[in-house]
Amino acid sequence: MHQRFTFSKDERLSSKTFIDNIFNGGKPLFAYPFRIIMLPVGYDKKAPAKVLFTVPKKNFKRAVQRNQIRRRMREAYRLNKNELTSILQEQNQSLALMFIYIEKEIKDYRTIEKGMKKALRKIQNSPLAKPASEQ
């Protein structure tokens, strides 16, 4: 079967109240250059992982820089998410994920993609991504 590397609107996390819930009750993980906050949510067949990418204004004052980093993060996620989403679908589970860029300078795409792969592996191996029977 042909894999599609998409990032649809269903996969984006946009609800303000939902984002507040992630900040308040989510489990943090670190995978340089990201801080990831994850929270299990009700199963959604269309989007087993809902994702938000953020770059702090404190570290990057110019919107152009924040947007550039955010685009690189989205692209790295889009190309490497398939393994995570297939595992979540097999387990009938959904996660809300927030990727926060913690580096103080703009890194090239290759570094961001390497960090994204590491982050996705950590998410797959975390207890929140495993079914209740394995914990």
ChimeraX attribute file (.defattr): number of C-alpha atoms within 10 A of each C-alpha:
attribute: neighborCount
match mode: 1-to-1
recipient: residues
	/A:1	3
	/A:2	4
	/A:3	6
	/A:4	9
	/A:5	13
	/A:6	13
	/A:7	16
	/A:8	11
	/A:9	10
	/A:10	14
	/A:11	17
	/A:12	16
	/A:13	17
	/A:14	13
	/A:15	9
	/A:16	9
	/A:17	9
	/A:18	13
	/A:19	16
	/A:20	11
	/A:21	13
	/A:22	20
	/A:23	15
	/A:24	11
	/A:25	12
	/A:26	18
	/A:27	15
	/A:28	15
	/A:29	16
	/A:30	17
	/A:31	20
	/A:32	17
	/A:33	21
	/A:34	23
	/A:35	17
	/A:36	24
	/A:37	21
	/A:38	25
	/A:39	21
	/A:40	18
	/A:41	15
	/A:42	11
	/A:43	16
	/A:44	17
	/A:45	13
	/A:46	12
	/A:47	21
	/A:48	26
	/A:49	28
	/A:50	23
	/A:51	20
	/A:52	20
	/A:53	19
	/A:54	16
	/A:55	21
	/A:56	13
	/A:57	11
	/A:58	8
	/A:59	15
	/A:60	17
	/A:61	10
	/A:62	10
	/A:63	11
	/A:64	10
	/A:65	16
	/A:66	18
	/A:67	14
	/A:68	13
	/A:69	23
	/A:70	19
	/A:71	14
	/A:72	18
	/A:73	24
	/A:74	18
	/A:75	18
	/A:76	20
	/A:77	23
	/A:78	15
	/A:79	15
	/A:80	15
	/A:81	18
	/A:82	16
	/A:83	12
	/A:84	16
	/A:85	20
	/A:86	13
	/A:87	16
	/A:88	23
	/A:89	18
	/A:90	10
	/A:91	15
	/A:92	14
	/A:93	22
	/A:94	24
	/A:95	22
	/A:96	24
	/A:97	24
	/A:98	23
	/A:99	26
	/A:100	19
	/A:101	24
	/A:102	17
	/A:103	15
	/A:104	11
	/A:105	11
	/A:106	15
	/A:107	12
	/A:108	10
	/A:109	16
	/A:110	11
	/A:111	14
	/A:112	23
	/A:113	20
	/A:114	14
	/A:115	19
	/A:116	25
	/A:117	17
	/A:118	17
	/A:119	22
	/A:120	19
	/A:121	15
	/A:122	16
	/A:123	22
	/A:124	17
	/A:125	11
	/A:126	13
	/A:127	12
	/A:128	17
	/A:129	21
	/A:130	16
	/A:131	13
	/A:132	9
	/A:133	5
	/A:134	6
	/A:135	8
